[in-house]
């Protein structure tokens, strides 16, 4: 599958891009979010929440594993870092194939439980506020989603 990239020069641009993506999401969409500490994963998720019409403040689920937010669609924000080496089935299928959108940080730790189709999003530091956002779709749904999203953002 093709890889898509955009450059965000400010946190506000990251929020806006993620909000546009959030507006296009449908039930059972799964996004894998990767990036170093401070790369902007929570900022990106806040933008998604805005696009999903979620009014509540979004924060990292580091200590709770899963945080749920409700808007146009439910948003399930997972940070599965603490599950490294765990082989328990924690019922992720209920989220992945449910009525909401699932965002998974540190997805490599539950790789064997992930659905076969998803959108992987990598956020890289390119300077103090500048970020390179790389979208890697797996499956036709996510390939079409990327094309639709980037048609709305000519020049990126």
C-alpha positions, -999 to +999 in steps of 0.1 A: +000+000+000+010+036-006+024+058+022+012+094+026+030+122+043+022+157+054+042+183+072+027+202+102+045+234+111+026+240+144+005+221+170-025+240+156-019+226+121-016+191+136-049+196+155-066+208+123-053+179+101-064+153+128-098+170+131-103+167+093-094+130+096-118+126+126-147+140+104-141+112+079-140+083+104-166+056+106-176+030+132-150+002+137-121+024+122-088+015+139-059+039+140-024+029+153-006+060+166+032+059+169+057+085+178+084+094+204+076+110+237+066+146+229+060+139+192+024+150+194+003+118+198-020+134+224-023+166+203-032+144+173-058+125+193-073+158+206-077+168+169-094+135+161-117+140+191-126+175+178-135+160+144-157+134+161-175+163+179-162+153+213-164+181+238-145+165+267-108+172+272-086+144+258-056+132+278-032+104+275-045+070+289-010+060+301-021+048+335-056+035+326-049+017+293-082+028+277-101+061+279-135+064+263-150+097+249-184+102+234-193+124+204-206+118+169-190+083+174-173+069+206-135+073+207-116+046+224-081+059+231-057+031+242-021+032+254-010-004+256+026+002+266+021-014+300+009-046+283+043-054+269+049-091+273+013-097+284-005-124+266-040-118+281-070-113+259-084-081+272-114-080+249-099-056+223-122-071+196-152-054+213-135-021+206-120-029+172-152-041+157-177-020+178-195+012+171-167+036+178-132+046+166-102+031+183-068+048+186-040+025+198-006+039+210+022+013+212+003-011+191+033-034+186+026-048+221-007-062+211+001-070+175-014-104+176-047-090+187-050-062+161-074-064+132-060-071+097-069-036+084-060-003+100-044+031+095-010+034+110+000+070+118+036+079+126+046+113+140+082+124+137+100+155+151+112+177+124+121+207+146+107+224+177+071+225+165+074+210+130+062+174+126+062+149+097+030+128+098+032+096+079+000+076+071+004+040+062-030+024+053-035-013+055-067-023+036-088-006+009-110+013+035-079+031+048-063+036+014-096+054+003-097+073+036-061+087+030-070+097-006-101+115+006-083+132+034-054+144+013-077+156-015-090+180+011-055+191+018-039+200-016-003+208-014+005+185+015 
